[in-house]
Amino acid sequence: TSSTVAKVTAFLTWDSDGNDPMTAEATNTLHNGLEDVSLRNTSIALNTWVVAPSTQTTKGKCYLWLKTDSGQATLKKARLVWAMRETV
């Protein structure tokens, strides 16, 4: 990352164009790596329950969008932790 990036905003969409939102935006502060301080990391909780729309363009996929507060960043890894909720 550039040294000016301090925060990142993330959200998910159902489509690769970013027009069909899945979650709201969530913003969090980036933290320097403990061993390699040139790396930055964070964990962002989107805290939402979703149901795929019938018009979803790519079945089984969602897309992550990131915006930095300033400067540029290179994403090296993203993990999505997904929990299923039973419907009754």
TORLOLO-732806 format. One record per residue (C-alpha): residue in one letter; x, y, z. Coordinates in steps of 0.05 Angstrom, whole numbers, padded with zeros to 5 digits, always signed. Layout:
AXYZ;...
***
This chain:
T+00000+00000+00000;S+00020+00072-00004;S+00037+00101+00064;T-00025+00146+00061;V-00078+00090+00063;A-00107+00087+00133;K-00178+00061+00123;V-00214+00016+00075;T-00288+00011+00059;A-00316-00056+00036;F-00382-00080+00008;L-00407-00140-00031;T-00450-00141-00094;W-00486-00196-00132;D-00458-00173-00200;S-00389-00158-00227;D-00410-00088-00248;G-00424-00067-00175;N-00496-00046-00190;D-00534-00099-00150;P-00514-00089-00076;M-00512-00148-00029;T-00489-00111+00034;A-00482-00040+00059;E-00413-00008+00062;A-00370-00021+00123;T-00307+00019+00139;N-00249-00002+00182;T-00178+00021+00199;L-00119-00016+00169;H-00066-00043+00216;N+00008-00055+00201;G+00031-00127+00201;L+00067-00149+00264;E+00128-00178+00229;D+00125-00142+00162;V+00101-00071+00175;S+00096-00058+00100;L+00035-00103+00099;R-00032-00078+00124;N-00092-00118+00146;T-00162-00113+00175;S-00224-00153+00188;I-00291-00123+00168;A-00357-00149+00194;L-00413-00136+00145;N-00465-00166+00193;T-00521-00181+00144;W-00567-00238+00124;V-00577-00243+00049;V-00620-00282+00000;A-00596-00286-00072;P-00642-00248-00119;S-00676-00287-00174;T-00641-00241-00224;Q-00571-00256-00198;T-00526-00257-00260;T-00472-00306-00237;K-00503-00361-00194;G-00462-00377-00132;K-00417-00316-00136;C-00412-00250-00101;Y-00362-00193-00113;L-00320-00155-00063;W-00309-00080-00073;L-00257-00041-00034;K-00247+00035-00030;T-00188+00067+00004;D-00190+00134+00040;S-00129+00158+00002;G-00073+00129-00040;Q-00072+00060-00071;A-00071-00010-00043;T-00058-00079-00073;L-00104-00134-00048;K-00064-00198-00035;K-00117-00240+00000;A-00191-00236+00018;R-00230-00287+00058;L-00305-00290+00063;V-00334-00326+00123;W-00404-00347+00105;A-00455-00376+00154;M-00518-00410+00131;R-00583-00397+00167;E-00638-00449+00167;T-00706-00425+00146;V-00766-00454+00181;
***
